[in-house]
């Protein structure tokens, strides 16, 4: 929740205080993994709201593009309704 609060609410904070901060938020364990030679993708870097790519490039670490996932399934009439969605009867 800390990362979500710090990363996700920067826009609201910037609007409130008339600032323009764009600070990437990473866990120290992600930074330790990078320091130990693990890839940014292995450490989950690249999924943050404010991208850490520019900051990591400055220290010589590249953030790989995430591979394209499987195609989304088409909706059919046999699918179960998702919570919160209204279904027409």
C-alpha positions in Angstrom: 0.0 0.0 0.0 2.9 2.4 0.6 4.0 2.3 -3.0 0.4 2.8 -4.2 -0.1 5.8 -1.9 3.2 7.4 -2.8 3.1 6.6 -6.5 -0.5 6.8 -7.3 -1.4 10.0 -5.5 1.5 12.2 -6.9 -0.9 13.7 -9.4 -3.4 14.8 -6.7 -0.5 16.1 -4.6 0.8 18.1 -7.6 -2.6 19.6 -8.3 -3.1 20.5 -4.6 0.3 22.1 -4.1 0.8 23.4 -7.7 3.9 21.3 -8.1 5.1 19.0 -10.8 6.9 16.1 -9.1 7.3 12.9 -11.0 9.3 10.7 -8.6 9.5 7.0 -9.3 8.7 4.9 -6.2 10.6 1.6 -5.8 11.0 -0.8 -2.9 14.5 -1.0 -1.4 14.3 -4.8 -2.0 14.0 -4.0 -5.8 17.1 -1.9 -5.6 19.0 -4.6 -3.7 18.0 -7.1 -6.4 19.2 -4.8 -9.1 22.5 -4.3 -7.2 22.9 -8.0 -7.0 22.6 -8.3 -10.8 19.0 -9.3 -11.2 17.1 -7.8 -14.2 14.7 -4.9 -13.7 11.9 -7.1 -15.1 12.7 -9.9 -12.6 12.4 -7.3 -9.8 9.0 -6.0 -11.1 10.4 -2.7 -12.2 8.3 -1.2 -15.0 5.0 -1.7 -13.4 5.0 1.5 -11.3 2.8 4.5 -12.2 5.6 7.0 -12.5 8.2 5.2 -14.7 11.6 4.5 -13.1 13.3 4.0 -16.5 14.9 7.4 -16.6 16.3 7.2 -13.1 17.6 3.7 -13.6 19.2 4.6 -16.9 21.3 7.2 -15.0 22.8 4.3 -13.0 23.3 2.1 -16.0 20.3 -0.3 -15.5 18.0 -0.8 -18.5 14.3 -1.5 -18.0 13.2 -4.0 -20.7 9.9 -3.6 -22.4 7.3 -6.0 -21.0 6.5 -8.8 -23.5 3.1 -8.8 -25.0 0.7 -10.9 -23.0 -1.8 -13.4 -24.3 -4.6 -11.9 -26.4 -7.7 -11.0 -24.4 -10.6 -13.4 -24.7 -13.7 -12.2 -26.6 -16.8 -11.9 -24.5 -19.4 -14.6 -25.2 -22.8 -15.4 -23.9 -21.5 -18.2 -21.7 -19.2 -16.0 -19.6 -20.0 -15.4 -16.0 -20.8 -11.8 -15.0 -18.0 -10.0 -13.2 -18.7 -8.5 -9.8 -20.1 -5.0 -10.0 -21.3 -5.3 -13.5 -25.0 -5.2 -14.2 -26.3 -7.9 -16.5 -29.4 -7.5 -18.6 -32.0 -10.2 -18.0 
